[in-house]
Amino acid sequence: MIFSAKPVAHLAAEAARVVTGEVSKLGETYLLSVSLIDAASAKVLARASEKAGKPEELLDKVNGLAKKLAAAK
């Protein structure tokens, strides 16, 4: 399911920032994409993505994506 930033930010009115994500399969490759959104303005502060060859690799990629988003100022 894909959400636009504004409704997601509205749902998270108490949060300063919201993380959204999506997993897509492109042929034999999985793409995990995440966005960090400012809840007050609905502005996308950072985006990151990682590729995985099999579903079992996706959880390993989440940690790296979290670090990338956490580094966003």
Secondary structure, DSSP 8 states (H G I E B T S, - for coil): ----HHHHHHHTTT-SEEEEEEEEEETTEEEEEEEEEETTT--EEEEEEEEESSGGGHHHHHHHHHHHHHT--
